[in-house]
Amino acid sequence: MFKRKPLQITTFENIQQAQKYSEKTAKKLEKISKSFVYMIKRMGVTSGKVLDIGTGSGTLAIGLCKELPITSAIGLDTSNLILSFAQENAEKNNLSSRVTFIEGNAEDMPFEDNTFDLIVSSNTLHLIENPLKMFKEMDRVLKDEGKFFISDFKRNFFSLISGHIKSAYKPKEIEKILNQSQLKKWKIKSYFFWMNVLSECD
Ligand SMILES: C[S@@+](CC[C@H](N)C(=O)[O-])C[C@H]1O[C@@H](n2cnc3c(N)ncnc32)[C@H](O)[C@@H]1O
């Protein structure tokens, strides 16, 4: 029931759309980044290098740098249109020395092996065409003890009225894909609208 239908367009088509997204989501994203901070502290990661996949306007990467003594964060996104707003946001927050934004695809990341202590991602998993490729890349670029925390909405009966929800994965589908990846010690927490895919805490 409610078969997944990927979105035709997975990124911003023009600068106006990117600007609108950046302005509209700023407040909401600040709240989201606070909940990430809470979870990440519980996972025991408070320092090191962080990667934010599908960073958009960079609010999560910036929020983590503000709230945690992490060394640096990289925001990865396929759209250089939205990354110009992310860069602007980092400058406004005096964080451009600690946050860098890079154009690239989560399925083929432009990073060396064993680079990151933590990988985060919000609202992006549903846009990933091949999550197995992304999980394999996450496994490659994460350090041995590295952790991850991914949050996105899941597919449900609202698929009938929303193409975005129809494009989302179900927790069971993600579980099957994770089992095919080399990532270890993960869990999926499923809520009414959302799911979190994260490293198990000891
Ligand atoms: C819905 S926005 C979410 C942005 C931000 N994380 C947030 O919570 O608002 C999804 C972002 O993922 C980016 N994106 C889509 N497919 C991607 C991929 N394969 N690799 C990296 N980024 C991708 C889009 O350009 C967009 O900026």
The ligand as a Gaussian input file, in Angstrom:
#p B3LYP/6-31G(d) Opt

LIG

0 1
 C       14.344000      19.494000       1.813000
 S       15.966000      20.139000       1.726000
 C       16.517000      19.955000       3.418000
 C       17.557000      20.961000       3.763000
 C       17.948000      20.993000       5.244000
 N       18.678000      19.815000       5.642000
 C       16.694000      21.163000       6.085000
 O       16.460000      20.366000       6.993000
 O       15.954000      22.096000       5.786000
 C       16.866000      18.841000       0.959000
 C       18.221000      19.277000       0.449000
 O       18.900000      18.125000      -0.048000
 C       19.566000      18.451000      -1.245000
 N       19.776000      17.188000      -1.982000
 C       18.895000      16.493000      -2.728000
 N       19.456000      15.370000      -3.201000
 C       20.727000      15.340000      -2.718000
 C       21.816000      14.433000      -2.857000
 N       21.703000      13.320000      -3.594000
 N       22.986000      14.717000      -2.237000
 C       23.119000      15.865000      -1.492000
 N       22.123000      16.755000      -1.326000
 C       20.945000      16.505000      -1.935000
 C       18.658000      19.469000      -1.923000
 O       19.347000      20.282000      -2.824000
 C       18.138000      20.250000      -0.695000
 O       18.934000      21.364000      -0.410000

